[in-house]
Amino acid sequence: MKQFLGSVTGMNGYLIFSMIIFITFFLGLLVWVFKADKKYIEEMENMPFDNNIKNDNI
């Protein structure tokens, strides 16, 4: 794989672009985790065990 990437010209732009997308996504996810409403997260966490939820797909 290293030999293949070394022989391809112009790959640096794609590698940098993909790294920027990767870092941006995980930093955004990290921000969302710390800023998310704790009540919403608790509600989603308990949803599989709650029998009172109306399911319109049935």
MIKOLVEX-477289 format. One record per atom (N, C-alpha, C, O, CB): x, y, z; residue in one letter. Coordinates in steps of 0.001 Angstrom, whole numbers, padded with zeros to 6 digits, always signed. Glycine has a CB too. Example, Ala and Ser with C-alpha at 12.3 -4.5 7.8 and 13.67 -1.06 7.14 Angstrom:
2
+013190-005690+007800a;+012300-004500+007800a;+013200-003300+007800a;+014236-003319+008465a;+011308-004473+009046a;+012850-002250+007080s;+013670-001060+007140s;+012900+000030+007870s;+013409+001138+008039s;+014084-000598+005725s;
***
This chain:
58
+000826-001188+000000m;+000000+000000+000000m;+000874+001257+000000m;+000578+002230-000693m;-000942-000005+001210m;+001944+001224+000779k;+002829+002378+000852k;+003482+002643-000502k;+003637+003796-000904k;+003902+002164+001929k;+003862+001579-001203q;+004474+001744-002523q;+003460+002294-003522q;+003806+003114-004372q;+005043+000404-003025q;+002210+001844-003422f;+001177+002336-004319f;+000919+003822-004100f;+000851+004586-005063f;-000110+001544-004127f;+000775+004240-002843l;+000520+005644-002551l;+001718+006518-002904l;+001554+007682-003270l;+000164+005818-001083l;+002919+005963-002796g;+004116+006714-003149g;+004247+006925-004637g;+004850+007906-005074g;+005333+006014-002634g;+003686+006014-005430s;+003800+006128-006882s;+002704+006995-007495s;+002830+007425-008642s;+003766+004755-007505s;+001643+007253-006759v;+000542+008066-007273v;+000860+009534-007015v;+001141+009932-005884v;-000817+007662-006612v;+000811+010336-008081t;+001103+011759-007916t;-000187+012515-007617t;-001259+012151-008100t;+001790+012334-009183t;-000073+013549-006832g;-001211+014398-006514g;-002106+013871-005415g;-003224+014362-005256g;-002016+014602-007720g;-001663+012899-004655m;-002487+012323-003592m;-002459+013163-002321m;-003336+013007-001471m;-002025+010914-003281m;-001494+014036-002170n;-001382+014811-000930n;-002625+015647-000675n;-003058+015775+000470n;-000158+015714-000979n;-003202+016213-001717g;-004402+017022-001554g;-005563+016206-001025g;-006283+016658-000135g;-004784+017663-002864g;-005756+015004-001564y;-006831+014134-001105y;-006604+013668+000331y;-007546+013584+001119y;-006962+012932-002027y;-005369+013370+000661l;-005063+012910+002016l;-005310+014018+003038l;-005865+013768+004108l;-003608+012428+002102l;-004906+015218+002713i;-005120+016346+003629i;-006602+016645+003753i;-007095+016881+004856i;-004361+017600+003146i;-007325+016639+002629f;-008759+016904+002638f;-009504+015865+003463f;-010387+016220+004244f;-009305+016931+001215f;-009164+014588+003307s;-009840+013545+004076s;-009502+013653+005568s;-010359+013379+006408s;-009452+012154+003542s;-008291+014038+005908m;-007919+014220+007309m;-008678+015390+007924m;-009104+015316+009077m;-006407+014445+007437m;-008849+016467+007164i;-009610+017622+007658i;-011056+017227+007912i;-011623+017610+008936i;-009545+018795+006652i;-011670+016468+007005i;-013047+016004+007195i;-013134+015104+008423i;-014060+015243+009223i;-013550+015251+005940i;-012199+014198+008580f;-012167+013281+009717f;-012091+014045+011036f;-012873+013783+011951f;-010979+012322+009595f;-011168+014976+011138i;-010983+015734+012375i;-012194+016622+012647i;-012639+016726+013790i;-009703+016586+012299i;-012732+017265+011607t;-013903+018131+011770t;-015099+017350+012272t;-015809+017807+013167t;-014249+018817+010456t;-015330+016174+011704f;-016464+015345+012114f;-016361+014972+013591f;-017330+015130+014334f;-016539+014074+011252f;-015210+014485+014022f;-015073+014044+015404f;-015023+015206+016389f;-015468+015057+017527f;-013833+013204+015552f;-014499+016348+015988l;-014560+017511+016870l;-016009+017993+017001l;-016442+018371+018090l;-013653+018652+016336l;-016750+017979+015901g;-018159+018341+015955g;-018951+017387+016820g;-019811+017813+017591g;-018744+018378+014566g;-018673+016105+016702l;-019331+015104+017529l;-018992+015303+019001l;-019861+015165+019862l;-018933+013699+017081l;-017768+015618+019288l;-017348+015874+020669l;-018064+017092+021244l;-018502+017068+022394l;-015829+016077+020739l;-018182+018146+020458v;-018904+019339+020906v;-020366+018995+021163v;-020935+019415+022171v;-018791+020478+019861v;-020977+018236+020258w;-022387+017867+020425w;-022594+017047+021696w;-023575+017250+022411w;-022882+017076+019202w;-021686+016131+021980v;-021816+015277+023166v;-021804+016122+024440v;-022584+015871+025358v;-020679+014230+023210v;-020933+017111+024497f;-020843+017917+025713f;-021932+018980+025810f;-022251+019432+026910f;-019496+018577+025783f;-022508+019386+024680k;-023533+020426+024711k;-024945+019861+024611k;-025911+020613+024741k;-023301+021409+023590k;-025090+018568+024386a;-026409+017954+024216a;-027204+018030+025521a;-026649+018008+026620a;-026269+016482+023758a;-028507+018121+025357d;-029415+018162+026498d;-029392+016799+027196d;-029668+015769+026581d;-030866+018536+026047d;-029066+016808+028458k;-028931+015549+029208k;-030262+014810+029311k;-030291+013580+029337k;-028382+015823+030612k;-031360+015556+029371k;-032675+014923+029438k;-032982+014173+028135k;-033545+013079+028165k;-033767+015980+029719k;-032613+014760+027001y;-032802+014104+025702y;-031991+012813+025625y;-032496+011786+025171y;-032400+015052+024553y;-030749+012864+026062i;-029891+011677+026023i;-030449+010588+026929i;-030442+009413+026560i;-028450+012032+026442i;-030931+010961+028105e;-031526+009984+029022e;-032793+009377+028419e;-033045+008182+028567e;-031845+010643+030380e;-033586+010205+027743e;-034805+009707+027098e;-034474+008710+025984e;-035125+007671+025871e;-035625+010879+026531e;-033479+009014+025173m;-033066+008106+024102m;-032449+006828+024676m;-032608+005744+024116m;-032064+008804+023165m;-031752+006972+025786e;-031116+005831+026438e;-032157+004838+026957e;-031948+003627+026888e;-030225+006306+027587e;-033266+005341+027470n;-034297+004491+028052n;-035372+004072+027058n;-036255+003292+027413n;-034935+005196+029200n;-035324+004559+025843m;-036359+004280+024862m;-036578+002787+024584m;-037734+002379+024476m;-036020+004971+023591m;-035559+001962+024464p;-035809+000539+024200p;-036561-000172+025320p;-037192-001202+025083p;-034506-000162+023965p;-036503+000361+026526f;-037133-000293+027663f;-038504+000281+028007f;-039187-000229+028894f;-036238-000193+028856f;-038910+001347+027303d;-040171+002015+027595d;-041286+001399+026755d;-041255+001468+025526d;-040062+003535+027327d;-042269+000797+027421n;-043378+000164+026716n;-044510+001125+026413n;-045478+000730+025763n;-043902-000986+027518n;-044432+002367+026855n;-045504+003333+026675n;-045389+004136+025398n;-046245+004975+025118n;-045539+004258+027829n;-044349+003896+024618i;-044143+004646+023389i;-045018+004080+022284i;-045022+002871+022050i;-042663+004619+022974i;-045760+004947+021603k;-046618+004538+020504k;-045770+004291+019274k;-044972+005146+018890k;-047698+005597+020219k;-045930+003139+018653n;-045178+002799+017458n;-046120+002844+016269n;-047010+002000+016161n;-044508+001404+017589n;-045947+003814+015370d;-046816+003985+014224d;-046475+003027+013081d;-047234+002935+012117d;-046741+005406+013739d;-045367+002322+013168n;-044961+001425+012089n;-045655+000082+012128n;-045548-000684+011170n;-043491+001214+012135n;-046366-000235+013205i;-047029-001545+013337i;-048423-001460+012798i;-049153-002451+012814i;-047056-002019+014802i;
***
